[in-house]
Amino acid sequence: MRLLINGGDWNTVAYVAAKLRRNKYNVWYFKGYKDHPDGDGSKIWDYNKAKREAGLDGKRKLGSKKKSTSNKKQK
């Protein structure tokens, strides 16, 4: 949003929809960060934490396809 504001004039962003929402995938990604073990205040990204936060643990593997069922008659 900061890039859309021209010289502090908020009228330059009037065309942006009021229904603007965060992308759920971005939220899941950033929830995957955890404190660094050194305790220095930095963060590291943890794949397993992100997967848990997204509710994907215990479900099918990411990127795997579901088996399709066929409606064709068997011979």
N, C-alpha and C positions, 0 to 999 in steps of 0.2 A: 504494500500500500504506500509505503514511503516514496517509492519511485513515481507514483502517479500524481503526487501533490506537487504542483508547480508554484514555487515561491510562496508557500503557505496558504495558497488559495484552494480551499476545499471544494469549490465549484468545479475544479478540473476532474474530480472523481465522481461527479453526479451521475454519470452514466453507468457506474458499477451497480449491479443488482443488490438490493437489500437482503436478498436471500443467500448471500455468499456464505458458504460453510467450509470448514476444514475437510480435507480429503481423509477418509478413515484410514487409508493405507499409510499416510504420513504420520498420523497419530500413533498407529501401531508401531511404526519404525522408531519413533522417538521414545516410546515407552520401553524400548529394548535397551536403553542405556542404564548402566548401573555405576555406582561409585567405584573408582579405581582402588584395588587392594592396598596401595601405598597410603591411602588416606590423604592425598595431597589436594583433594578438591576436584580433581579431574574426573571425567567419566569415560567408560569404555562401553562399546556396544556388545551385547550378548544375544546371539541368535536364539538361544533357548528361552531367554526371558521375553524377547519380542514375540516368539511363537506362543508362549503361555498367555501373555497380555492380550494377544489377538484371539485367544480362545481356540487355537489350532492344535494344541497338544492333545494327543489321543485320537485325532481324526486322521483321515487319509493324508498321505504325504503331499507336500506342496508340489504342484506341477504334474501329479499323476492323474490320469484320466479315469473316470468311472467306467465300468463295463456297461456297454449299452445292451439293452434287451431288444430282441428282435420280435416283431409281430408276425414274422413269416411262419407259415405252416411247416412243421417238420415232416420229412419224407419217411 
